[in-house]
Amino acid sequence: MQKWEYKVILVRKGQVLRENYQTLKAYQLFDIVYLNELGEDGWELVSCDVDHEDVGKPSTMIFKRSAADLLTRGFSSEMDEAHPVRSASPKRTRLRRE
């Protein structure tokens, strides 16, 4: 079964006010650079709540990404070669290449 991780972001007037209900000490500018960073981290926008009658109210954006991505994120073949996995064999230790 597919598992998801979610991120809730509140935005007002082009600034990120909160991420996952935690107020940011310094507001992050909500621009294309910020959106590209979210995309590079695997986040995809699934919902956006905008109150067109109350311009001062923050917009709530919900992003999701596959929880399976968390297991593979940040690992590369270069890292595997730099830090080989050793087998747990008690008789001898072998390097395992994948």
C-alpha positions in Angstrom: 0.0 0.0 0.0 1.3 3.4 -1.0 2.2 5.7 2.0 2.4 9.5 1.8 4.1 12.2 3.8 2.4 15.6 3.9 3.5 19.2 4.2 1.1 22.1 5.0 2.2 25.6 4.1 0.5 28.9 4.9 1.2 31.7 2.5 0.2 35.4 2.7 1.2 38.2 0.3 4.0 36.1 -1.2 5.6 35.0 2.1 5.6 31.6 3.7 4.2 32.1 7.2 4.2 28.5 8.5 5.4 25.1 7.5 3.6 22.2 9.1 2.0 24.6 11.6 5.4 25.9 12.8 5.8 29.6 12.5 9.0 30.5 10.7 11.3 32.9 12.5 12.2 34.7 9.2 9.6 34.6 6.5 10.5 32.6 3.4 9.7 34.3 0.1 7.1 32.2 -1.8 8.5 32.4 -5.3 9.5 30.1 -8.1 12.8 29.3 -6.4 11.0 28.0 -3.3 8.6 26.0 -5.5 11.5 24.5 -7.4 13.1 23.4 -4.1 9.9 21.7 -3.0 9.7 19.9 -6.4 13.3 18.8 -6.1 12.6 17.4 -2.7 9.7 15.4 -4.2 6.8 17.5 -3.0 3.7 17.8 -5.2 0.8 20.3 -4.6 -2.4 18.5 -3.9 -4.7 21.2 -2.5 -4.8 25.0 -2.2 -7.4 26.8 -0.1 -7.7 30.5 -1.0 -10.4 32.9 0.4 -11.0 35.4 -2.3 -13.3 37.4 -0.1 -10.7 37.9 2.7 -7.5 39.1 0.9 -5.6 39.2 4.3 -6.3 35.6 5.2 -3.4 33.2 4.5 -3.7 30.6 1.7 -3.3 27.0 2.9 -1.3 24.7 0.5 -1.0 21.0 1.1 1.8 19.1 -0.6 2.5 15.4 -0.5 5.3 13.0 -1.5 5.8 9.3 -1.4 7.0 8.0 1.9 9.1 5.5 0.0 11.2 8.4 -1.4 12.4 9.0 2.2 14.3 5.6 2.1 16.2 6.4 -1.1 16.6 10.2 -0.9 20.1 11.4 -0.5 21.8 8.1 -1.5 23.9 7.7 -4.6 26.1 5.0 -6.1 29.1 7.2 -5.3 28.2 7.0 -1.6 27.8 3.2 -1.8 31.3 2.9 -3.2 32.8 5.3 -0.7 31.1 3.4 2.2 30.7 -0.2 1.3 28.3 -2.4 3.2 30.0 -5.3 5.0 28.3 -8.7 5.4 27.5 -9.9 8.9 29.2 -13.3 8.3 31.1 -14.3 11.5 33.7 -16.3 9.6 34.9 -13.6 7.2 34.1 -10.1 6.1 33.3 -9.5 2.5 32.6 -6.3 0.6 29.3 -6.4 -1.1 28.8 -4.5 -4.4 25.4 -3.8 -5.9 
